Amino acid sequence: MTTEHQVLLRGTGVRFPCAEGDTLLRAALRAGVGLSYECNSGACGSCRYELLEGDVRTRWADAPGLSARDRRKGRRLACQSEPAGDCVVDLSSVPEPAPHRPIRQRAQLREVHRLTHDMAEFVFVAEKHAAFSAGQYAMLGFPSGIERAYSMSNLGNCQREWKFVVKRSPGGKATSILFDGLGLGETIELDGPYGQAYYRAGDDRDIVCVAGGSGLGAMVSVVLGAAAQADAAERTVHLFCGGRAPRDLHIPEAMAMAGRRLRALHVHTAVSEPGSADSGSHQGFVHEAVVAKLGGALTDFTYYAAGPPAMTDALARALVLDGGLAADRLHFDRFS
Ligand code: FES
């Protein structure tokens, strides 16, 4: 039988079980308790907390999500803490949880579709279900013990299908397993869904989705999510995709179907390598393409973004700091 520890959130009366070996963050989310977080990997620092009573084991002692000041003040990361017994913790905020509780399950690789020279879609079929919101991600655990976060590129479904668009990362251990090591029919551990940057169906503003690299999958999912709503015909969506050169870009066929359900779907591309733009692409970074295209209408939209940290940081600066967009109208999860 698995050992369970009890975690109490000070000042809230909220208590939840944490299985031995699970992290404080994931156990809270599995129990339906909302905690602040983004990357689930030790990078962003948004899951900081203080341990008041009890012991925890730390998975990654040097995780960049904690500054030297945080460490001096005794702060820890909930995504890197495994309770070793009952404990009491202090959190700065307890937000609303996402609509779906994450579970761990096995998933079998069924199909691989090559999309570009270094990007492919991997289709896994899980043993239990595929319940998630558009724009969320899952942690894929490989037999070697490596675990990485990848966003789903489809919508939650009854076929137990989890699809991931992955860009090969030079020297990346996880992507080399996916591209070169994992055969059709082999299984991995899939833990999810996670992520706060999921599509908000109740928001009736028009939408801008901004994708870079593997972030394409999450943004495709958000566009599909918007197109699946009953009021899709009243919604305009702009999808911006960025890469270094045209050969890095791929617009999935599913976007044509989504475009027919929406009032309009405008797809824009941007390439950053000097002199590489074809006639249809913006020459420059994708956040620059957003500003150039939407201009004075920047604050009319709700934004979703997924991609490398440099891209999402530049976009946040352009939209929120320089453009005057309210911060809660830009949704993205920061990864390392
Ligand atoms: Fe824990 Fe990002 S550092 S969620």
Boltz pocket constraint, residues with backbone or C-beta under 6 A from the ligand:
constraints:
  - pocket:
      binder: B
      contacts: [[A, 36], [A, 37], [A, 38], [A, 39], [A, 40], [A, 41], [A, 42], [A, 43], [A, 44], [A, 45], [A, 46], [A, 47], [A, 48], [A, 65], [A, 77], [A, 78], [A, 79], [A, 80], [A, 334]]
      max_distance: 6.0
